[in-house]
């Protein structure tokens, strides 16, 4: 009896040792982009993506088949290219609300890894503890739109974890090549008209006086917003300043199009040069649960077509947009985006 009991405990200890060493061997220690040192499984078959932009980057990397659940917001608000392109994601279970999901719902899907964005270290540590699942941050948790530099770092980080390095390199090269094309085709051209971007969203839709400094599609084309504010991205100007600057040409983010239409009903705005000369154009919104980089690039080509007509005479912007979407999200979804938001066109001022 004594011997059998001793043998039993020996077997239990042996099994525990096997489990411990196998888990250690199959774990990899990494530093995430929030500066946290964590252990993650070497082989990852199931993932949950929470927070702005996390699921988008998974789709960009063609790893959506690993996703085990999505935030409720992704099902409720289906206006982003990656959701339009990958509708199978909508059949997955809900893992909680936007901006971080729900620990209990995430744990129920038993992911090997949680990829998170815009969560504080405390939030990530709590989520990791409650789900007993490693949480990898793809940024430093600071709120705001994802910049191009942050996008490339996050994409590379996830790619290394999911062994999608070739795909990440392919996408980054594609993005860089298109930026280079825009710059090279416009380098020798001169633009005499002043430009402005309005209707930029900020915690919801905004009107014509909501604008952005260093607006990426402008910078890709060596254009400058007529109204800039140092050390600020999105900001709102006064009606008086806007009227005083009086830009020759205005681009409008369609996320705020209804508010902009209401603004333009005001008598004083009808004296703008851009209004008088019918030079107000609409762009697809790309700040939607942080930055949609495919749409940003498509917007840049439409702006190029308007500002540099000779250099982009043969460009069919709808086809170019679909080429970009297909590269990033796997499907040509410009038509669906245009049906939702309006698409590339002049604003009807009647």
C-alpha positions, 0 to 999 in steps of 0.5 A, spaced: 500 500 500 505 504 501 509 503 495 503 504 491 502 510 494 509 512 493 509 510 486 502 514 485 506 521 487 512 519 483 507 519 477 504 525 479 510 529 480 513 526 473 507 529 469 507 536 473 515 536 471 513 534 463 508 539 463 512 544 466 518 543 461 514 542 455 510 549 457 517 552 458 520 549 451 514 551 447 514 558 450 518 564 447 519 571 451 518 577 447 518 585 449 511 588 446 510 595 443 508 597 450 515 595 453 512 589 457 516 583 457 511 577 456 512 569 454 507 567 449 506 560 446 511 558 440 505 556 436 499 560 435 493 557 432 487 562 436 487 569 437 483 575 439 484 582 437 481 587 441 482 595 441 482 600 435 486 597 429 488 590 432 483 586 428 484 590 421 492 589 422 490 581 423 486 582 416 492 586 413 497 580 415 492 575 412 491 571 419 484 572 420 483 565 420 486 565 427 481 569 430 476 566 435 471 572 436 470 579 435 468 586 439 461 587 438 462 594 435 465 590 429 458 587 428 454 593 429 458 598 425 460 594 419 463 600 415 470 599 415 474 595 409 477 589 412 470 588 415 466 589 408 472 584 405 472 579 410 464 578 412 466 571 415 469 574 421 461 577 422 459 569 424 464 569 430 462 570 437 462 576 440 468 577 445 465 584 448 465 591 447 469 596 443 476 598 446 478 592 449 473 586 449 470 582 456 475 578 459 470 572 461 467 572 453 475 572 451 477 566 455 470 562 453 474 562 446 480 560 449 485 564 445 492 562 445 494 570 444 490 576 445 493 582 441 491 589 444 491 596 442 490 602 445 490 599 452 494 601 458 499 597 461 494 596 467 488 594 463 493 589 459 495 586 465 488 585 468 486 582 462 492 577 462 490 575 469 483 574 468 483 570 461 490 567 463 492 568 456 498 572 454 496 579 452 501 583 446 500 590 445 501 593 438 502 600 441 504 604 447 497 605 449 497 613 448 490 615 445 489 618 438 490 616 430 495 611 428 501 614 424 504 611 419 510 609 423 506 606 428 502 602 423 509 599 420 512 597 427 505 594 429 504 590 423 512 588 423 511 586 431 504 582 429 508 579 423 514 576 427 509 573 432 504 570 427 510 568 422 507 573 417 514 576 416 514 576 408 506 578 408 508 584 412 514 586 408 510 585 402 505 590 404 510 595 407 513 595 400 507 596 397 505 602 401 512 605 400 512 604 392 505 608 392 508 613 396 514 614 391 509 614 385 505 619 388 511 624 389 515 622 383 509 624 378 508 630 382 515 632 383 516 637 377 509 640 377 507 646 381 500 647 384 498 655 385 491 653 388 491 653 396 488 647 399 484 645 405 481 639 409 475 639 413 470 635 416 475 631 420 472 626 425 474 627 432 471 623 437 465 623 432 463 626 426 465 634 425 463 640 421 467 644 416 472 647 421 475 641 423 481 640 420 488 636 421 495 639 420 500 634 416 494 631 413 498 625 410 494 624 403 497 632 402 504 630 405 504 625 400 503 630 394 507 635 397 501 639 399 500 643 405 493 645 408 492 652 408 491 652 416 496 648 420 497 648 427 504 646 430 504 640 435 497 638 433 494 633 429 486 634 429 484 641 431 478 646 430 479 653 427 474 659 428 469 660 422 472 667 422 479 664 421 476 659 415 473 665 412 479 669 412 484 664 409 479 663 404 482 656 400 481 655 393 480 648 393 477 644 399 477 637 400 471 634 405 472 627 409 465 624 408 465 622 415 462 629 417 459 630 410 452 631 413 455 636 418 459 640 413 452 640 408 449 644 414 455 649 415 455 650 407 447 652 408 450 658 412 450 665 408 457 667 409 460 660 407 457 661 400 462 667 399 468 662 399 472 662 393 471 654 393 464 655 393 463 660 388 468 656 383 465 649 385 471 646 388 469 642 394 471 635 393 469 629 397 474 623 400 472 617 403 473 617 411 479 613 413 479 615 421 474 609 423 476 605 429 483 608 428 487 609 421 485 605 415 491 605 411 488 602 405 483 608 404 488 613 406 492 611 400 486 611 396 484 618 398 491 620 396 490 618 389 484 622 388 487 628 391 492 627 386 487 626 380 484 633 382 490 637 384 495 634 378 490 633 372 496 632 367 500 628 371 494 623 373 490 624 366 489 616 365 488 614 372 482 611 374 481 612 381 476 607 383 480 602 379 486 604 383 482 604 390 480 597 388 487 595 387 489 598 394 483 594 397 485 588 394 492 588 396 490 590 403 484 586 405 483 581 400 477 584 396 475 590 392 471 594 396 471 601 393 463 600 391 461 598 397 465 604 401 462 609 396 455 606 397 456 607 404 459 614 404 458 617 397 465 616 394 470 620 390 466 626 387 465 633 387 460 636 392 453 638 390 452 645 392 445 646 390 
